[in-house]
Amino acid sequence: MTLDLLDKIYWADPLSRLLPILTWYIRHGLRRSSNRADQILAKHAIHRLRLLGTQITETGTQQCASPVSRILAYSRAKARALIPILQHEQTVLGGAIRAVVICDYEKTSAVSAELDHLLDDEAGGAIAAFRELLTDEDTDKLDPVLITGSTVLVDDDLRPKLESAALQWLSLNKFSVEFVWQETEGFHILSGKGADWCPRVYVEMITELFQQGITHCLVGTRGLLGEGWDANKINVLIDLTCVTTSMTINQLRGRSFRLDPDTPEKLANNWDVVCLAPEFKKGLDDYKRFRLKHTRLYGVTDDGCIEKGVGHVHATFTEIKPEGVEESMVELNRDMLERVDQRAHFRDLWKIGEPYHPEPVSTVEIKAGGGLGFPAVARSQEWTEGTLTQAIGRAVIGALGQADLLKNMSWVEAEKQIRVAERAGGYVRIFLENADEESCRLFAEAMANVFGPVKDARYLIRREADFEYTESRFAGTWVLNKTPGFISSFIAKRTQVTKRRREVVKVHAVPKILARNKDRALIFQKNWNLHVSPGSVWFYTHEGTKSMLQEAGEKDWLPDSTVHQKEVFM
């Protein structure tokens, strides 16, 4: 291991590597010192480490809640993110929008004196989210209402309409309540007199008014709007909570899954809002919570598969590391907002009422790294990520079948079952749709080998492509070489023709199962030549191949694809 690599590993997380030394020094050195300055230094160090999520105790260290993590979890930026989400949803749904914003608490108090200047008492709570909605002209038109176990807040211009409808509901349900209104800036605080005024009654009342469209947006807490609460017209749910347990997550998501008999084609959008601050330690905790939320959640992907995990939200999330998510944030946010007006499309992807395969299917998700051009075999259209993946898939399945490795179906039948779907972010998924489990697995592993790194591959093969360029048909002739400059330039411009040149663009590994012996490798070569590109297999252990591999590295021919093998449901 080189010094540069060691240095890189160390600085990726220096605290975790220094912590054992720091812990020992603070506990056994500074704390036991008779010098008062050492004692003060120990307290200062312990305080600083606690801000970074590490608590030094009498017996050692343990993880603790980091103030930085808390700031991100309850940042006002998360409340501000409600505005563009609801603006887009309102544009698409119009008066039919029924949005619910769920927070952890009504209001959140700062946990320590260090954060008093950063988090006020309402930071990150339902009240802060409610106030934020009133600051924007568009979201204010939703006439938001906040309901918690102790508080009801009503948009100021909604009061007359809500009061009339609420009194009618109370009368119809034989409840005796006298409303008490307290006016404040931008909204009214609603309370009531009478034995019937209690959370059970006013939650049911506000929910019914929400169902009717008196208000189009409810803001509340997961304690109140979680398990047992029912409003089947919800079509937008925005989750601002920090909860990550699968039971609670499913309870929250379940609020929007209810069928609406008045809208049989209803489909709800569920939103997670994530706050990032990668420059701080613990600054990616909110993103890690988001990934954890989706660990056991199934969802339909943009190519119509049912996938568990964060990859169903967006293909990029599968491979992106927390440290790199900020770079993709703008693109990801744009893609998410563009989906708002695609409800019908995503409902179709679920294929509701159609038969499904109860067993998972092995698939490969690929983001190929450039090097396209025109096929080097006889085709007219330029490669796309999808058509290239399809062609390589045909080469692989043909080789597997002709090598007698497909036990339950012929390669001709298998080729007909190849499915390729392009996903957002430049990702392509490929799999066998109606095939036995073993054939699906073999195909997926082989495709992952082809697009993956060539390290330790026994056989390699080149992929060539043709590239178009324009050139005078008299290029290199006396017509241009011997005539005066201005004349040759004129002739060159007027005699431009389109030509193609062939280049090596990538070097790929022969799939491991086809690289066990030369006969199988040659079968793969034949199919590769037929569907993808001319080229002969190289045996890696030969010196010539090693030099070719060195050349491939120098000329950027080595694969740089992102490859993920996944099991999905169809």
CORVENGI-V912602 format. One record per pair of residues at least 12 apart in sequence whose ideal C-beta (glycine too) atoms are under 7 Angstrom apart, sorted by the first residue. I is the first residue (numbers start at 1). J is the second residue. If there is no record, write none. Layout:
<<I	J> <I	J>>
This chain:
<<15	52> <15	281> <19	54> <19	61> <23	56> <23	60> <23	61> <26	42> <26	45> <26	46> <26	56> <27	56> <30	42> <50	64> <51	66> <51	67> <51	68> <51	114> <52	66> <52	281> <52	282> <53	66> <53	69> <53	282> <66	282> <66	285> <67	111> <67	112> <67	114> <67	115> <68	280> <68	281> <68	282> <68	283> <69	282> <69	285> <70	111> <71	115> <71	118> <71	119> <72	275> <72	277> <72	283> <72	285> <72	286> <73	124> <73	242> <73	286> <74	108> <74	119> <74	123> <74	124> <75	124> <75	275> <76	123> <76	128> <77	275> <78	124> <78	240> <78	273> <78	275> <79	128> <79	129> <79	132> <80	132> <81	273> <82	101> <82	129> <82	132> <82	133> <82	139> <82	238> <83	136> <83	139> <84	337> <85	238> <85	271> <86	99> <86	139> <86	142> <87	138> <87	139> <88	337> <88	340> <89	236> <89	269> <89	340> <90	138> <90	142> <92	340> <92	341> <93	235> <95	213> <97	142> <97	216> <97	235> <97	236> <98	210> <98	216> <98	233> <98	234> <98	235> <98	236> <99	142> <99	216> <99	217> <99	236> <99	238> <100	218> <100	225> <100	234> <100	237> <100	255> <101	129> <101	219> <101	238> <101	240> <102	220> <102	221> <102	222> <102	225> <102	239> <102	240> <102	241> <102	252> <103	125> <103	126> <103	129> <103	221> <103	240> <103	241> <104	221> <104	222> <104	241> <104	242> <105	125> <105	126> <105	221> <106	125> <106	126> <106	127> <106	148> <106	150> <106	151> <106	221> <107	121> <107	122> <107	125> <107	127> <108	123> <108	124> <108	125> <109	121> <126	146> <126	148> <126	219> <126	220> <126	221> <127	146> <129	219> <129	240> <130	144> <130	146> <130	153> <130	219> <133	217> <134	155> <134	186> <134	187> <140	155> <142	216> <142	217> <143	155> <143	158> <143	215> <143	216> <144	215> <144	217> <144	219> <145	206> <145	215> <145	218> <146	219> <146	220> <147	202> <147	203> <147	206> <147	218> <147	220> <147	224> <148	220> <148	221> <148	224> <149	199> <149	223> <149	224> <152	190> <152	202> <152	206> <153	187> <153	189> <154	187> <154	188> <154	190> <155	187> <156	186> <156	187> <156	188> <158	215> <159	181> <159	188> <161	214> <162	209> <162	214> <162	215> <163	179> <165	209> <165	212> <165	214> <166	205> <166	209> <169	205> <169	208> <170	205> <175	196> <175	201> <176	194> <176	196> <177	192> <177	194> <177	196> <177	197> <178	192> <178	193> <178	194> <179	192> <180	192> <180	193> <203	224> <207	231> <210	231> <211	231> <211	233> <222	241> <222	243> <222	252> <225	255> <226	251> <226	252> <227	251> <229	255> <230	258> <232	258> <232	259> <232	260> <233	260> <234	255> <234	256> <234	258> <234	268> <235	266> <235	268> <236	268> <236	269> <237	255> <237	256> <237	268> <237	270> <237	271> <238	271> <238	273> <239	252> <239	270> <239	271> <239	272> <240	273> <242	289> <244	289> <244	292> <244	293> <246	296> <249	293> <249	297> <253	270> <256	268> <256	270> <265	347> <267	343> <267	346> <267	347> <269	340> <272	290> <272	293> <274	286> <274	287> <274	290> <276	325> <276	326> <276	329> <278	323> <278	326> <284	322> <287	322> <287	325> <288	322> <291	310> <294	309> <294	310> <294	313> <295	309> <296	308> <299	312> <299	313> <300	312> <300	346> <300	349> <300	350> <301	423> <302	423> <302	424> <303	421> <303	423> <303	429> <304	349> <304	421> <305	429> <305	568> <305	570> <306	568> <306	569> <307	566> <307	568> <311	566> <314	332> <314	335> <314	424> <314	425> <315	365> <315	423> <315	424> <315	425> <315	427> <316	328> <316	332> <316	425> <318	365> <318	564> <319	562> <319	564> <335	424> <356	569> <356	570> <357	569> <357	570> <359	437> <360	567> <360	568> <360	569> <361	431> <361	440> <361	567> <361	568> <361	570> <362	431> <362	440> <362	441> <362	444> <362	565> <362	567> <363	429> <363	430> <363	431> <363	444> <363	566> <363	568> <364	430> <364	431> <364	444> <364	447> <364	448> <364	563> <364	565> <365	427> <365	429> <365	564> <365	566> <366	389> <366	427> <366	428> <366	451> <366	561> <366	563> <367	426> <367	427> <367	561> <367	562> <368	385> <368	388> <368	451> <368	561> <369	559> <369	560> <369	561> <371	465> <371	505> <371	506> <372	388> <372	465> <373	465> <373	466> <373	467> <373	505> <374	465> <374	466> <374	467> <374	468> <374	500> <375	465> <376	464> <376	465> <376	466> <376	502> <376	533> <376	534> <377	532> <377	533> <383	465> <385	422> <385	426> <385	428> <386	420> <386	422> <386	428> <389	420> <389	428> <389	430> <390	418> <390	420> <391	531> <391	532> <392	450> <392	532> <393	418> <393	420> <393	430> <393	447> <394	415> <394	418> <394	531> <395	527> <395	528> <395	531> <395	532> <396	443> <396	446> <396	447> <396	450> <396	511> <397	411> <397	414> <397	415> <397	418> <397	443> <398	411> <398	415> <398	527> <399	514> <399	523> <399	524> <399	527> <400	442> <400	443> <400	446> <401	414> <402	523> <403	514> <403	520> <403	523> <405	442> <405	513> <406	439> <407	438> <408	436> <408	438> <408	439> <409	435> <409	436> <409	439> <414	432> <414	435> <414	439> <417	432> <417	433> <417	434> <417	435> <418	430> <418	432> <419	431> <419	433> <430	447> <431	444> <433	570> <442	513> <444	565> <446	511> <446	513> <446	514> <448	563> <448	565> <449	509> <449	511> <449	512> <450	508> <450	509> <450	511> <451	559> <451	561> <451	563> <452	509> <452	559> <452	563> <453	559> <454	507> <454	509> <454	558> <454	559> <457	509> <457	510> <457	515> <457	540> <458	515> <458	540> <459	510> <459	515> <459	521> <459	537> <459	538> <459	539> <459	540> <460	507> <460	508> <460	509> <460	510> <460	537> <460	538> <460	540> <460	545> <461	508> <461	510> <461	525> <461	528> <461	535> <461	537> <462	504> <462	507> <462	535> <463	505> <463	506> <463	508> <463	532> <463	533> <463	535> <464	502> <464	503> <464	504> <464	505> <464	533> <464	534> <464	535> <465	503> <465	505> <466	500> <466	501> <466	502> <467	500> <467	501> <467	503> <468	498> <468	500> <469	499> <469	501> <470	496> <470	497> <470	498> <471	496> <471	497> <471	499> <472	491> <472	492> <472	495> <472	496> <473	495> <473	497> <474	491> <474	495> <479	491> <480	492> <504	557> <505	557> <506	557> <506	559> <507	552> <507	557> <507	558> <508	559> <510	524> <510	537> <511	524> <521	537> <522	537> <525	537>>
